[in-house]
Amino acid sequence: MRNRFMQFMQGRYGFDDFSRFMFMIGAVMVLLSSAFREKSISVLFYLIGWVLLVYCCVRVFSRNIQKRYAENQKFLQKTARVRGNFKNIKSDMLQRKMYHIYRCKQKIRIPRGKGKIEIRCPKCGTTFIKNS
């Protein structure tokens, strides 16, 4: 069965970032449609969600690889700043286990467990005393 599916998908575009995004938004909209009591809003969310899910499937099974690739690159360009911000937040959260992070003119990482230390900002030269 797996080999048949792999043969079917040969020459087709498959999942990419834009398809995953549309799938998630579509699924959330279909699920949210049941939360609204007002019928018109519920139907609108339901229809938009299913349109996104169907278009996601069309993209995944499409044989026009160049067009789908161009669409994905445009999506990645438009969302680069937001994705970068989330990447920075994730990195900061992972680093907080081992470092205290302070901000002056730039971000300053200090190892935890060193007691009170004097910190000098490399950008502006300001010094301050903080616990690590």
A tleap script that builds the chain and sets N, CA, C and O, in Angstrom:
source leaprc.protein.ff14SB
mol = sequence {
  NMET ARG ASN ARG PHE MET GLN PHE MET GLN
  GLY ARG TYR GLY PHE ASP ASP PHE SER ARG
  PHE MET PHE MET ILE GLY ALA VAL MET VAL
  LEU LEU SER SER ALA PHE ARG GLU LYS SER
  ILE SER VAL LEU PHE TYR LEU ILE GLY TRP
  VAL LEU LEU VAL TYR CYS CYS VAL ARG VAL
  PHE SER ARG ASN ILE GLN LYS ARG TYR ALA
  GLU ASN GLN LYS PHE LEU GLN LYS THR ALA
  ARG VAL ARG GLY ASN PHE LYS ASN ILE LYS
  SER ASP MET LEU GLN ARG LYS MET TYR HIE
  ILE TYR ARG CYS LYS GLN LYS ILE ARG ILE
  PRO ARG GLY LYS GLY LYS ILE GLU ILE ARG
  CYS PRO LYS CYS GLY THR THR PHE ILE LYS
  ASN CSER
}
set mol.1.N position { 0.832 -1.197 0.000 }
set mol.1.CA position { 0.000 0.000 0.000 }
set mol.1.C position { 0.874 1.258 0.000 }
set mol.1.O position { 0.593 2.223 -0.710 }
set mol.2.N position { 1.936 1.230 0.806 }
set mol.2.CA position { 2.823 2.389 0.881 }
set mol.2.C position { 3.493 2.642 -0.464 }
set mol.2.O position { 3.628 3.790 -0.886 }
set mol.3.N position { 3.910 1.580 -1.133 }
set mol.3.CA position { 4.543 1.733 -2.451 }
set mol.3.C position { 3.576 2.318 -3.464 }
set mol.3.O position { 3.973 3.130 -4.300 }
set mol.4.N position { 2.317 1.918 -3.403 }
set mol.4.CA position { 1.314 2.471 -4.332 }
set mol.4.C position { 1.134 3.966 -4.109 }
set mol.4.O position { 1.049 4.748 -5.056 }
set mol.5.N position { 1.078 4.344 -2.837 }
set mol.5.CA position { 0.931 5.774 -2.535 }
set mol.5.C position { 2.160 6.546 -3.012 }
set mol.5.O position { 2.029 7.637 -3.567 }
set mol.6.N position { 3.343 5.993 -2.800 }
set mol.6.CA position { 4.570 6.662 -3.246 }
set mol.6.C position { 4.601 6.783 -4.773 }
set mol.6.O position { 5.050 7.799 -5.304 }
set mol.7.N position { 4.130 5.761 -5.472 }
set mol.7.CA position { 4.056 5.832 -6.934 }
set mol.7.C position { 3.046 6.888 -7.367 }
set mol.7.O position { 3.281 7.631 -8.320 }
set mol.8.N position { 1.904 6.950 -6.650 }
set mol.8.CA position { 0.885 7.951 -6.964 }
set mol.8.C position { 1.427 9.367 -6.776 }
set mol.8.O position { 1.123 10.259 -7.567 }
set mol.9.N position { 2.228 9.574 -5.732 }
set mol.9.CA position { 2.733 10.909 -5.425 }
set mol.9.C position { 3.933 11.310 -6.278 }
set mol.9.O position { 4.327 12.476 -6.255 }
set mol.10.N position { 4.520 10.392 -7.022 }
set mol.10.CA position { 5.636 10.756 -7.896 }
set mol.10.C position { 5.177 11.768 -8.927 }
set mol.10.O position { 4.160 11.577 -9.593 }
set mol.11.N position { 5.941 12.854 -9.053 }
set mol.11.CA position { 5.594 13.908 -9.996 }
set mol.11.C position { 4.575 14.893 -9.462 }
set mol.11.O position { 4.180 15.819 -10.171 }
set mol.12.N position { 4.145 14.714 -8.237 }
set mol.12.CA position { 3.200 15.638 -7.607 }
set mol.12.C position { 3.956 16.499 -6.592 }
set mol.12.O position { 5.047 16.142 -6.148 }
set mol.13.N position { 3.363 17.628 -6.239 }
set mol.13.CA position { 4.080 18.604 -5.428 }
set mol.13.C position { 4.263 18.158 -3.980 }
set mol.13.O position { 5.379 18.239 -3.468 }
set mol.14.N position { 3.232 17.699 -3.306 }
set mol.14.CA position { 3.330 17.284 -1.906 }
set mol.14.C position { 3.134 18.448 -0.945 }
set mol.14.O position { 2.785 19.556 -1.354 }
set mol.15.N position { 3.364 18.183 0.344 }
set mol.15.CA position { 3.167 19.201 1.384 }
set mol.15.C position { 4.352 20.160 1.432 }
set mol.15.O position { 5.500 19.757 1.248 }
set mol.16.N position { 4.059 21.419 1.680 }
set mol.16.CA position { 5.080 22.433 1.933 }
set mol.16.C position { 4.561 23.334 3.046 }
set mol.16.O position { 3.509 23.058 3.621 }
set mol.17.N position { 5.273 24.393 3.352 }
set mol.17.CA position { 4.891 25.280 4.458 }
set mol.17.C position { 3.542 25.945 4.224 }
set mol.17.O position { 2.733 26.059 5.146 }
set mol.18.N position { 3.298 26.384 2.991 }
set mol.18.CA position { 2.035 27.053 2.677 }
set mol.18.C position { 0.867 26.076 2.808 }
set mol.18.O position { -0.188 26.451 3.318 }
set mol.19.N position { 1.035 24.837 2.361 }
set mol.19.CA position { -0.018 23.830 2.484 }
set mol.19.C position { -0.304 23.511 3.951 }
set mol.19.O position { -1.462 23.385 4.348 }
set mol.20.N position { 0.745 23.382 4.748 }
set mol.20.CA position { 0.550 23.118 6.177 }
set mol.20.C position { -0.199 24.259 6.851 }
set mol.20.O position { -1.089 24.034 7.671 }
set mol.21.N position { 0.172 25.492 6.495 }
set mol.21.CA position { -0.496 26.665 7.063 }
set mol.21.C position { -1.976 26.667 6.703 }
set mol.21.O position { -2.832 26.863 7.565 }
set mol.22.N position { -2.273 26.447 5.415 }
set mol.22.CA position { -3.676 26.442 4.994 }
set mol.22.C position { -4.442 25.294 5.640 }
set mol.22.O position { -5.605 25.462 6.008 }
set mol.23.N position { -3.811 24.132 5.782 }
set mol.23.CA position { -4.472 22.993 6.419 }
set mol.23.C position { -4.821 23.323 7.865 }
set mol.23.O position { -5.932 23.045 8.318 }
set mol.24.N position { -3.877 23.916 8.591 }
set mol.24.CA position { -4.128 24.251 9.995 }
set mol.24.C position { -5.232 25.305 10.128 }
set mol.24.O position { -6.132 25.167 10.958 }
set mol.25.N position { -5.158 26.352 9.309 }
set mol.25.CA position { -6.181 27.403 9.377 }
set mol.25.C position { -7.545 26.841 9.002 }
set mol.25.O position { -8.544 27.139 9.658 }
set mol.26.N position { -7.591 26.028 7.950 }
set mol.26.CA position { -8.857 25.423 7.528 }
set mol.26.C position { -9.445 24.529 8.600 }
set mol.26.O position { -10.644 24.592 8.872 }
set mol.27.N position { -8.612 23.692 9.216 }
set mol.27.CA position { -9.102 22.791 10.263 }
set mol.27.C position { -9.595 23.581 11.474 }
set mol.27.O position { -10.627 23.240 12.053 }
set mol.28.N position { -8.874 24.626 11.859 }
set mol.28.CA position { -9.301 25.454 12.990 }
set mol.28.C position { -10.623 26.148 12.679 }
set mol.28.O position { -11.496 26.235 13.542 }
set mol.29.N position { -10.775 26.644 11.451 }
set mol.29.CA position { -12.025 27.330 11.092 }
set mol.29.C position { -13.210 26.362 11.089 }
set mol.29.O position { -14.302 26.727 11.523 }
set mol.30.N position { -13.010 25.138 10.608 }
set mol.30.CA position { -14.093 24.149 10.630 }
set mol.30.C position { -14.457 23.815 12.077 }
set mol.30.O position { -15.638 23.699 12.406 }
set mol.31.N position { -13.450 23.659 12.943 }
set mol.31.CA position { -13.733 23.364 14.343 }
set mol.31.C position { -14.400 24.543 15.051 }
set mol.31.O position { -15.292 24.352 15.878 }
set mol.32.N position { -13.963 25.766 14.723 }
set mol.32.CA position { -14.559 26.952 15.350 }
set mol.32.C position { -15.995 27.189 14.887 }
set mol.32.O position { -16.782 27.817 15.597 }
set mol.33.N position { -16.335 26.693 13.710 }
set mol.33.CA position { -17.689 26.923 13.203 }
set mol.33.C position { -18.742 26.329 14.129 }
set mol.33.O position { -19.864 26.833 14.189 }
set mol.34.N position { -18.402 25.273 14.848 }
set mol.34.CA position { -19.373 24.677 15.772 }
set mol.34.C position { -19.493 25.480 17.070 }
set mol.34.O position { -20.446 25.286 17.825 }
set mol.35.N position { -18.552 26.369 17.337 }
set mol.35.CA position { -18.578 27.144 18.575 }
set mol.35.C position { -19.506 28.353 18.497 }
set mol.35.O position { -19.930 28.870 19.531 }
set mol.36.N position { -19.826 28.808 17.290 }
set mol.36.CA position { -20.674 29.990 17.138 }
set mol.36.C position { -22.138 29.597 17.157 }
set mol.36.O position { -22.548 28.632 16.513 }
set mol.37.N position { -22.918 30.358 17.906 }
set mol.37.CA position { -24.352 30.086 17.976 }
set mol.37.C position { -25.093 30.717 16.804 }
set mol.37.O position { -26.108 30.197 16.340 }
set mol.38.N position { -24.572 31.840 16.335 }
set mol.38.CA position { -25.230 32.510 15.215 }
set mol.38.C position { -24.981 31.699 13.949 }
set mol.38.O position { -23.834 31.424 13.597 }
set mol.39.N position { -26.043 31.323 13.279 }
set mol.39.CA position { -25.975 30.398 12.150 }
set mol.39.C position { -25.152 30.955 10.985 }
set mol.39.O position { -24.379 30.219 10.372 }
set mol.40.N position { -25.308 32.246 10.674 }
set mol.40.CA position { -24.631 32.799 9.500 }
set mol.40.C position { -23.103 32.804 9.683 }
set mol.40.O position { -22.370 32.505 8.740 }
set mol.41.N position { -22.626 33.137 10.875 }
set mol.41.CA position { -21.185 33.132 11.135 }
set mol.41.C position { -20.657 31.704 11.124 }
set mol.41.O position { -19.580 31.435 10.592 }
set mol.42.N position { -21.419 30.797 11.712 }
set mol.42.CA position { -21.019 29.396 11.760 }
set mol.42.C position { -20.877 28.824 10.348 }
set mol.42.O position { -19.895 28.145 10.048 }
set mol.43.N position { -21.845 29.094 9.491 }
set mol.43.CA position { -21.809 28.592 8.114 }
set mol.43.C position { -20.651 29.230 7.353 }
set mol.43.O position { -19.981 28.553 6.572 }
set mol.44.N position { -20.411 30.503 7.564 }
set mol.44.CA position { -19.309 31.195 6.887 }
set mol.44.C position { -17.958 30.578 7.277 }
set mol.44.O position { -17.136 30.284 6.409 }
set mol.45.N position { -17.733 30.385 8.570 }
set mol.45.CA position { -16.481 29.759 9.021 }
set mol.45.C position { -16.347 28.349 8.455 }
set mol.45.O position { -15.263 27.944 8.037 }
set mol.46.N position { -17.453 27.601 8.443 }
set mol.46.CA position { -17.445 26.234 7.950 }
set mol.46.C position { -17.070 26.197 6.461 }
set mol.46.O position { -16.232 25.395 6.050 }
set mol.47.N position { -17.683 27.053 5.672 }
set mol.47.CA position { -17.403 27.072 4.231 }
set mol.47.C position { -15.978 27.530 3.931 }
set mol.47.O position { -15.293 26.924 3.106 }
set mol.48.N position { -15.534 28.584 4.587 }
set mol.48.CA position { -14.165 29.071 4.355 }
set mol.48.C position { -13.160 27.996 4.770 }
set mol.48.O position { -12.169 27.775 4.074 }
set mol.49.N position { -13.406 27.334 5.890 }
set mol.49.CA position { -12.526 26.262 6.336 }
set mol.49.C position { -12.435 25.136 5.326 }
set mol.49.O position { -11.343 24.648 5.036 }
set mol.50.N position { -13.573 24.717 4.785 }
set mol.50.CA position { -13.550 23.626 3.808 }
set mol.50.C position { -12.934 24.060 2.486 }
set mol.50.O position { -12.284 23.253 1.822 }
set mol.51.N position { -13.121 25.305 2.091 }
set mol.51.CA position { -12.474 25.802 0.869 }
set mol.51.C position { -10.957 25.753 1.035 }
set mol.51.O position { -10.244 25.340 0.120 }
set mol.52.N position { -10.461 26.174 2.203 }
set mol.52.CA position { -9.017 26.111 2.453 }
set mol.52.C position { -8.511 24.673 2.461 }
set mol.52.O position { -7.439 24.396 1.923 }
set mol.53.N position { -9.260 23.756 3.060 }
set mol.53.CA position { -8.847 22.354 3.083 }
set mol.53.C position { -8.817 21.741 1.691 }
set mol.53.O position { -7.901 20.988 1.359 }
set mol.54.N position { -9.817 22.061 0.877 }
set mol.54.CA position { -9.851 21.534 -0.495 }
set mol.54.C position { -8.709 22.114 -1.313 }
set mol.54.O position { -8.056 21.386 -2.060 }
set mol.55.N position { -8.455 23.420 -1.185 }
set mol.55.CA position { -7.354 24.026 -1.936 }
set mol.55.C position { -6.009 23.457 -1.486 }
set mol.55.O position { -5.092 23.308 -2.293 }
set mol.56.N position { -5.896 23.143 -0.205 }
set mol.56.CA position { -4.680 22.508 0.304 }
set mol.56.C position { -4.472 21.158 -0.377 }
set mol.56.O position { -3.356 20.828 -0.778 }
set mol.57.N position { -5.538 20.382 -0.508 }
set mol.57.CA position { -5.433 19.079 -1.186 }
set mol.57.C position { -5.093 19.256 -2.665 }
set mol.57.O position { -4.309 18.481 -3.212 }
set mol.58.N position { -5.664 20.251 -3.309 }
set mol.58.CA position { -5.348 20.520 -4.717 }
set mol.58.C position { -3.869 20.835 -4.861 }
set mol.58.O position { -3.223 20.356 -5.793 }
set mol.59.N position { -3.323 21.635 -3.952 }
set mol.59.CA position { -1.897 21.963 -3.997 }
set mol.59.C position { -1.022 20.737 -3.774 }
set mol.59.O position { -0.014 20.559 -4.458 }
set mol.60.N position { -1.398 19.904 -2.834 }
set mol.60.CA position { -0.594 18.725 -2.504 }
set mol.60.C position { -0.535 17.761 -3.687 }
set mol.60.O position { 0.521 17.196 -3.969 }
set mol.61.N position { -1.659 17.566 -4.381 }
set mol.61.CA position { -1.710 16.597 -5.477 }
set mol.61.C position { -1.440 17.219 -6.841 }
set mol.61.O position { -1.559 16.539 -7.861 }
set mol.62.N position { -1.083 18.488 -6.877 }
set mol.62.CA position { -0.841 19.184 -8.134 }
set mol.62.C position { 0.424 18.675 -8.819 }
set mol.62.O position { 1.394 18.298 -8.163 }
set mol.63.N position { 0.393 18.672 -10.159 }
set mol.63.CA position { 1.573 18.300 -10.935 }
set mol.63.C position { 2.327 19.533 -11.441 }
set mol.63.O position { 3.407 19.407 -12.018 }
set mol.64.N position { 1.761 20.714 -11.227 }
set mol.64.CA position { 2.402 21.954 -11.663 }
set mol.64.C position { 3.367 22.407 -10.555 }
set mol.64.O position { 3.055 23.299 -9.766 }
set mol.65.N position { 4.508 21.788 -10.519 }
set mol.65.CA position { 5.461 21.982 -9.431 }
set mol.65.C position { 6.022 23.400 -9.408 }
set mol.65.O position { 6.192 23.972 -8.331 }
set mol.66.N position { 6.312 23.974 -10.559 }
set mol.66.CA position { 6.894 25.319 -10.599 }
set mol.66.C position { 5.939 26.354 -10.010 }
set mol.66.O position { 6.356 27.236 -9.260 }
set mol.67.N position { 4.660 26.243 -10.353 }
set mol.67.CA position { 3.683 27.210 -9.841 }
set mol.67.C position { 3.522 27.074 -8.325 }
set mol.67.O position { 3.463 28.078 -7.615 }
set mol.68.N position { 3.449 25.844 -7.831 }
set mol.68.CA position { 3.307 25.617 -6.392 }
set mol.68.C position { 4.555 26.084 -5.638 }
set mol.68.O position { 4.456 26.640 -4.544 }
set mol.69.N position { 5.714 25.857 -6.226 }
set mol.69.CA position { 6.963 26.305 -5.606 }
set mol.69.C position { 6.978 27.834 -5.511 }
set mol.69.O position { 7.374 28.391 -4.487 }
set mol.70.N position { 6.545 28.510 -6.583 }
set mol.70.CA position { 6.503 29.981 -6.578 }
set mol.70.C position { 5.531 30.489 -5.515 }
set mol.70.O position { 5.819 31.472 -4.832 }
set mol.71.N position { 4.382 29.827 -5.372 }
set mol.71.CA position { 3.413 30.222 -4.344 }
set mol.71.C position { 4.012 30.065 -2.953 }
set mol.71.O position { 3.845 30.933 -2.096 }
set mol.72.N position { 4.706 28.958 -2.734 }
set mol.72.CA position { 5.316 28.721 -1.427 }
set mol.72.C position { 6.399 29.751 -1.137 }
set mol.72.O position { 6.499 30.235 -0.010 }
set mol.73.N position { 7.216 30.097 -2.138 }
set mol.73.CA position { 8.267 31.093 -1.924 }
set mol.73.C position { 7.666 32.460 -1.600 }
set mol.73.O position { 8.198 33.182 -0.757 }
set mol.74.N position { 6.573 32.820 -2.255 }
set mol.74.CA position { 5.907 34.085 -1.965 }
set mol.74.C position { 5.368 34.086 -0.534 }
set mol.74.O position { 5.475 35.088 0.173 }
set mol.75.N position { 4.785 32.956 -0.110 }
set mol.75.CA position { 4.291 32.828 1.268 }
set mol.75.C position { 5.439 32.964 2.263 }
set mol.75.O position { 5.310 33.656 3.273 }
set mol.76.N position { 6.563 32.303 1.981 }
set mol.76.CA position { 7.703 32.372 2.888 }
set mol.76.C position { 8.271 33.786 2.970 }
set mol.76.O position { 8.703 34.215 4.041 }
set mol.77.N position { 8.277 34.513 1.855 }
set mol.77.CA position { 8.759 35.900 1.869 }
set mol.77.C position { 7.843 36.783 2.700 }
set mol.77.O position { 8.316 37.616 3.472 }
set mol.78.N position { 6.527 36.605 2.545 }
set mol.78.CA position { 5.573 37.442 3.272 }
set mol.78.C position { 5.595 37.178 4.774 }
set mol.78.O position { 5.336 38.079 5.571 }
set mol.79.N position { 5.905 35.943 5.158 }
set mol.79.CA position { 5.848 35.579 6.578 }
set mol.79.C position { 7.225 35.492 7.225 }
set mol.79.O position { 7.335 35.035 8.363 }
set mol.80.N position { 8.264 35.912 6.538 }
set mol.80.CA position { 9.631 35.768 7.058 }
set mol.80.C position { 9.816 36.501 8.383 }
set mol.80.O position { 10.424 35.957 9.305 }
set mol.81.N position { 9.315 37.697 8.493 }
set mol.81.CA position { 9.493 38.483 9.714 }
set mol.81.C position { 8.788 37.823 10.900 }
set mol.81.O position { 9.358 37.727 11.986 }
set mol.82.N position { 7.556 37.372 10.695 }
set mol.82.CA position { 6.798 36.741 11.776 }
set mol.82.C position { 7.465 35.431 12.195 }
set mol.82.O position { 7.616 35.166 13.388 }
set mol.83.N position { 7.862 34.613 11.221 }
set mol.83.CA position { 8.535 33.355 11.536 }
set mol.83.C position { 9.857 33.605 12.248 }
set mol.83.O position { 10.230 32.851 13.146 }
set mol.84.N position { 10.568 34.658 11.855 }
set mol.84.CA position { 11.820 35.013 12.521 }
set mol.84.C position { 11.600 35.415 13.965 }
set mol.84.O position { 12.378 35.048 14.845 }
set mol.85.N position { 10.529 36.178 14.212 }
set mol.85.CA position { 10.208 36.577 15.587 }
set mol.85.C position { 9.906 35.359 16.454 }
set mol.85.O position { 10.381 35.271 17.586 }
set mol.86.N position { 9.117 34.417 15.929 }
set mol.86.CA position { 8.812 33.210 16.693 }
set mol.86.C position { 10.065 32.379 16.925 }
set mol.86.O position { 10.215 31.765 17.982 }
set mol.87.N position { 10.958 32.354 15.958 }
set mol.87.CA position { 12.209 31.611 16.107 }
set mol.87.C position { 13.062 32.238 17.211 }
set mol.87.O position { 13.662 31.524 18.014 }
set mol.88.N position { 13.117 33.577 17.252 }
set mol.88.CA position { 13.878 34.268 18.296 }
set mol.88.C position { 13.272 34.035 19.683 }
set mol.88.O position { 14.000 33.831 20.654 }
set mol.89.N position { 11.957 34.065 19.770 }
set mol.89.CA position { 11.291 33.832 21.056 }
set mol.89.C position { 11.573 32.409 21.535 }
set mol.89.O position { 11.850 32.189 22.714 }
set mol.90.N position { 11.501 31.452 20.624 }
set mol.90.CA position { 11.780 30.059 20.987 }
set mol.90.C position { 13.226 29.906 21.460 }
set mol.90.O position { 13.493 29.224 22.449 }
set mol.91.N position { 14.145 30.539 20.753 }
set mol.91.CA position { 15.557 30.480 21.138 }
set mol.91.C position { 15.770 31.097 22.513 }
set mol.91.O position { 16.494 30.533 23.334 }
set mol.92.N position { 15.153 32.242 22.777 }
set mol.92.CA position { 15.271 32.890 24.083 }
set mol.92.C position { 14.718 31.999 25.190 }
set mol.92.O position { 15.310 31.905 26.265 }
set mol.93.N position { 13.593 31.349 24.936 }
set mol.93.CA position { 12.994 30.494 25.963 }
set mol.93.C position { 13.887 29.293 26.265 }
set mol.93.O position { 13.986 28.873 27.418 }
set mol.94.N position { 14.535 28.738 25.246 }
set mol.94.CA position { 15.445 27.616 25.485 }
set mol.94.C position { 16.699 28.060 26.242 }
set mol.94.O position { 17.227 27.310 27.062 }
set mol.95.N position { 17.175 29.280 25.968 }
set mol.95.CA position { 18.380 29.779 26.627 }
set mol.95.C position { 18.136 30.193 28.069 }
set mol.95.O position { 19.080 30.236 28.857 }
set mol.96.N position { 16.911 30.496 28.434 }
set mol.96.CA position { 16.616 30.964 29.786 }
set mol.96.C position { 16.869 29.900 30.845 }
set mol.96.O position { 16.960 30.223 32.029 }
set mol.97.N position { 16.984 28.638 30.442 }
set mol.97.CA position { 17.282 27.586 31.410 }
set mol.97.C position { 18.709 27.710 31.941 }
set mol.97.O position { 18.970 27.385 33.099 }
set mol.98.N position { 19.633 28.179 31.100 }
set mol.98.CA position { 21.040 28.237 31.488 }
set mol.98.C position { 21.561 29.659 31.664 }
set mol.98.O position { 22.628 29.858 32.244 }
set mol.99.N position { 20.825 30.641 31.174 }
set mol.99.CA position { 21.309 32.028 31.193 }
set mol.99.C position { 20.217 32.974 31.675 }
set mol.99.O position { 19.026 32.729 31.481 }
set mol.100.N position { 20.654 34.064 32.311 }
set mol.100.CA position { 19.793 35.220 32.513 }
set mol.100.C position { 20.012 36.105 31.307 }
set mol.100.O position { 21.145 36.288 30.861 }
set mol.101.N position { 18.939 36.652 30.781 }
set mol.101.CA position { 19.056 37.505 29.608 }
set mol.101.C position { 18.598 38.908 30.000 }
set mol.101.O position { 17.457 39.109 30.417 }
set mol.102.N position { 19.498 39.865 29.860 }
set mol.102.CA position { 19.218 41.264 30.164 }
set mol.102.C position { 19.315 42.069 28.884 }
set mol.102.O position { 20.005 41.685 27.939 }
set mol.103.N position { 18.611 43.196 28.869 }
set mol.103.CA position { 18.648 44.080 27.701 }
set mol.103.C position { 19.053 45.476 28.118 }
set mol.103.O position { 18.562 46.014 29.111 }
set mol.104.N position { 19.945 46.045 27.356 }
set mol.104.CA position { 20.301 47.453 27.497 }
set mol.104.C position { 20.143 48.028 26.091 }
set mol.104.O position { 19.021 48.270 25.648 }
set mol.105.N position { 21.224 48.244 25.405 }
set mol.105.CA position { 21.164 48.612 23.989 }
set mol.105.C position { 21.176 47.360 23.121 }
set mol.105.O position { 20.800 47.398 21.949 }
set mol.106.N position { 21.613 46.248 23.713 }
set mol.106.CA position { 21.591 44.965 23.023 }
set mol.106.C position { 21.329 43.874 24.051 }
set mol.106.O position { 21.386 44.132 25.253 }
set mol.107.N position { 21.044 42.665 23.597 }
set mol.107.CA position { 20.770 41.548 24.491 }
set mol.107.C position { 22.079 41.047 25.099 }
set mol.107.O position { 23.067 40.847 24.392 }
set mol.108.N position { 22.075 40.844 26.441 }
set mol.108.CA position { 23.265 40.392 27.164 }
set mol.108.C position { 22.905 39.091 27.880 }
set mol.108.O position { 21.958 39.055 28.665 }
set mol.109.N position { 23.652 38.031 27.613 }
set mol.109.CA position { 23.439 36.728 28.236 }
set mol.109.C position { 24.454 36.524 29.350 }
set mol.109.O position { 25.659 36.649 29.131 }
set mol.110.N position { 23.961 36.208 30.557 }
set mol.110.CA position { 24.813 35.975 31.716 }
set mol.110.C position { 24.522 34.568 32.238 }
set mol.110.O position { 23.355 34.229 32.437 }
set mol.111.N position { 25.553 33.731 32.469 }
set mol.111.CA position { 25.307 32.383 32.987 }
set mol.111.C position { 24.649 32.433 34.361 }
set mol.111.O position { 24.962 33.299 35.178 }
set mol.112.N position { 23.747 31.511 34.604 }
set mol.112.CA position { 23.067 31.435 35.906 }
set mol.112.C position { 24.021 30.905 36.973 }
set mol.112.O position { 24.973 30.187 36.669 }
set mol.113.N position { 23.753 31.268 38.220 }
set mol.113.CA position { 24.460 30.703 39.356 }
set mol.113.C position { 25.804 31.344 39.677 }
set mol.113.O position { 26.614 30.716 40.359 }
set mol.114.N position { 26.078 32.546 39.225 }
set mol.114.CA position { 27.351 33.212 39.508 }
set mol.114.C position { 27.230 34.246 40.622 }
set mol.114.O position { 28.214 34.905 40.959 }
set mol.115.N position { 26.039 34.398 41.200 }
set mol.115.CA position { 25.834 35.376 42.265 }
set mol.115.C position { 25.666 36.779 41.698 }
set mol.115.O position { 25.285 36.946 40.540 }
set mol.116.N position { 25.956 37.799 42.529 }
set mol.116.CA position { 25.874 39.182 42.060 }
set mol.116.C position { 27.104 39.490 41.221 }
set mol.116.O position { 28.239 39.274 41.645 }
set mol.117.N position { 26.853 39.998 40.025 }
set mol.117.CA position { 27.966 40.354 39.147 }
set mol.117.C position { 27.716 41.706 38.513 }
set mol.117.O position { 26.574 42.145 38.373 }
set mol.118.N position { 28.797 42.356 38.132 }
set mol.118.CA position { 28.705 43.635 37.433 }
set mol.118.C position { 28.697 43.348 35.941 }
set mol.118.O position { 29.569 42.652 35.421 }
set mol.119.N position { 27.707 43.889 35.271 }
set mol.119.CA position { 27.536 43.660 33.840 }
set mol.119.C position { 27.789 44.966 33.110 }
set mol.119.O position { 27.285 46.015 33.509 }
set mol.120.N position { 28.557 44.904 32.059 }
set mol.120.CA position { 28.839 46.086 31.239 }
set mol.120.C position { 28.247 45.851 29.854 }
set mol.120.O position { 28.541 44.847 29.205 }
set mol.121.N position { 27.418 46.779 29.412 }
set mol.121.CA position { 26.814 46.682 28.081 }
set mol.121.C position { 27.896 46.928 27.038 }
set mol.121.O position { 28.555 47.967 27.076 }
set mol.122.N position { 28.096 45.991 26.103 }
set mol.122.CA position { 29.139 46.170 25.102 }
set mol.122.C position { 28.836 47.277 24.101 }
set mol.122.O position { 29.744 47.787 23.443 }
set mol.123.N position { 27.572 47.648 23.983 }
set mol.123.CA position { 27.215 48.652 22.982 }
set mol.123.C position { 27.366 50.078 23.513 }
set mol.123.O position { 27.962 50.931 22.855 }
set mol.124.N position { 26.822 50.333 24.712 }
set mol.124.CA position { 26.828 51.710 25.227 }
set mol.124.C position { 27.799 51.913 26.387 }
set mol.124.O position { 28.094 53.054 26.743 }
set mol.125.N position { 28.305 50.825 26.986 }
set mol.125.CA position { 29.273 50.949 28.070 }
set mol.125.C position { 28.672 51.119 29.446 }
set mol.125.O position { 29.419 51.257 30.414 }
set mol.126.N position { 27.354 51.116 29.579 }
set mol.126.CA position { 26.701 51.252 30.876 }
set mol.126.C position { 26.969 50.007 31.722 }
set mol.126.O position { 26.931 48.883 31.221 }
set mol.127.N position { 27.239 50.224 33.002 }
set mol.127.CA position { 27.448 49.083 33.901 }
set mol.127.C position { 26.319 49.034 34.919 }
set mol.127.O position { 25.817 50.074 35.346 }
set mol.128.N position { 25.923 47.839 35.302 }
set mol.128.CA position { 24.894 47.645 36.313 }
set mol.128.C position { 25.159 46.309 37.012 }
set mol.128.O position { 25.814 45.424 36.461 }
set mol.129.N position { 24.640 46.182 38.231 }
set mol.129.CA position { 24.869 44.996 39.044 }
set mol.129.C position { 23.555 44.201 39.074 }
set mol.129.O position { 22.491 44.734 39.388 }
set mol.130.N position { 23.665 42.921 38.740 }
set mol.130.CA position { 22.494 42.043 38.704 }
set mol.130.C position { 22.846 40.704 39.307 }
set mol.130.O position { 24.020 40.339 39.369 }
set mol.131.N position { 21.830 39.955 39.758 }
set mol.131.CA position { 22.008 38.580 40.201 }
set mol.131.C position { 21.999 37.681 38.968 }
set mol.131.O position { 21.241 37.902 38.023 }
set mol.132.N position { 22.847 36.679 38.999 }
set mol.132.CA position { 22.844 35.751 37.871 }
set mol.132.C position { 22.205 34.434 38.268 }
set mol.132.O position { 22.111 33.521 37.448 }
savepdb mol mol.pdb
quit
